[in-house]
Amino acid sequence: MRNYIKQNVVFSISLLITSVFVTFGVFFNDLLSRGVNYFLETTVEYFGWFFLTATLGFLVMAVLLMFSKFGKLRLGEDTDKPVYGTLSWISMLLSAGMGIGLVFWGVAEPLFHYMTPPSGEAQTADAANTAMTYTYFHWGLHPWAIYTIVGLSLAFFQYRKGLPGLISSTFYPILGDRIKGPIGKGIDVLAIFATVFGLATSLGLGTLQIAGGLNFLFDVPNNFNTHLIIISLVTALFVTSAYIGINKGMKILSNFNILLAITLMLIIASVGPTAQIFKVFTSTAGSYLDNLLYMSLRIRPFGDNSWITGWTLFYWAWWIAWAPFVGSFIAKISKGRTIKQFILGVLFIPTLGTFVWFSVFGGASLNLVHELGNIALAETATSDVSIAFFAFLQYFPLGSLLSILAVLLVITFFVTSADSGTFVLSVFSSQGDLNPSRKIKLIWGFILSLVSIVLLLSGSLNTLQSASIAAAFPFTIIMTVMCFSLLKGLIAEHDKVSDHSQKKTERSIKKQKNII
């Protein structure tokens, strides 16, 4: 193992950086928290516009590629078929891409926006409508466009061009063989850095919610010791799953996740305000599409941008920090699909799924608060996000049983996200090997847990958010250049295929003439 570390520069540097961060966080936690928050303020002040325009650009590019001449290109050989069935494929997309966040924010975010809307008067019908529109916006097309760009780039260069499964491989049309040198290794280190902090943020959120649920249901103390025990137990689960492999562990857990999530959703839709939920879905979808461009570029050059920073910019940074590992995982499970199939599946189907989820839980929670006057639920959600989902379920029959199912759902989402993340980090630090050693998986599983613990040690959700944005900023620049590189690679491949097809046709015509 020592020889491996010495030979693998990317793994060595990544291990060193994360180790320094963990050590610094343990002994100088207050200084770390102040430093991360300062970086957040500086980034938002000077580069908030860049996050917004870049993310919108990713969405525009994804849509254009789906309808372009490149749509028929297959991610692999022309004869390759999809490795996974469509249902399992979509289940794994949702579990790896947004799992924990859907449960954590499913009730809390709409209620937050209702109580403190981005504009207008709070606790009104307009505030309720705005709350759902912005929730759709934060969880809709933009995040999945980010995943689409990274996943498509990796899948194309990996399966179509035979390059290693590394972020640096996506820059081959620009850098050529220099992707194997210092520049390429630097890109891979940044990808690992963003992935570690994006994952650690989500694992921190998951830990907070599990602890909140246990405290709400069984009066288990919600303190750092409980958080430490939860992380330790869940780490054992996801490392075991990663150890088993994707085809067994991740696939089974993802299918179970989606089945459990759908069950919970159907129960609430059946016993809750069913007609209201359908109205919310229809109206909010229209409002979302109508205001998409305005929300995408909304930043105040004069005035306070704290709402945009705390919500929109945090989400964009969170998705971008997740993009290397989610994109790599999506690429791994998408071999054999055409570019058009890939974008349709990754961009639109999961977006529709998240809209349905928030319509059910967000719509039902707003109905309880705005229509039925249960303002205490909104106050609970805004004071302690981690218990919002469980407090909401208590308003329905068998609320305690539903809460237990919700805790189980958070745990399984936790495990699948960490499982896929551990796998991807292992691939990135194993020179693109799609079958990394189990030792590497164990190391990254342990490191993820340590980083999550350090972030939780800071004692606030704000530090988790700030760390995510700090890690995402450099990768946003990388993604912007990646778009140009992907387009250049697709043009070259399409010309190559067209030329081959034309020569094949000419040979066929010539052969027929000779026969005649």
Secondary structure, DSSP 8 states (H G I E B T S, - for coil): -HHHHHH-HHHHHHHHHHHHHHHHHHHSHHHHHHHHHHHHHHHHHHHHHHHHHHHHHHHHHHHHHHTSGGGG-BSS-TT---SS-HHHHHHHHHHHHTHHHHHHHTTHHHHHHHHS-SSS-SSSHHHHHHHHHHHHHHHSHHHHHHHHHHHHHHHIIIIIS---SSGGGGGHHHHGGGGGSHHHHHHHHHHHHHHHHHHHHHHHHHHHHHHHHHHHHH----SHHHHHHHHHHHHHHHHHHHHH-IIIIIHHHHHHHHHHHHHHHHHHHHHS-HHHHHHHHHHHHHHHHHTHHHHHT---SSS--HHHIIIIIHHHHHHHHHHHHHHHHHHHH-TT-BHHHHHIIIIIHHHHHHHHHHHHHHHHHHIIIIIT--HHHHHHHHH-GGGHHHHHHTTSTTHHHHHHHHHHHHHHHHHHHHHHHHHHHHHHTTTT-SS--HHHHHHHHHHHHHHHHHHHHTT-HHHHHHHHHHHHHHHHHHHHHHHHHHHHHHHHHHHHHHHHHHHHHHHHHHHHHHH-
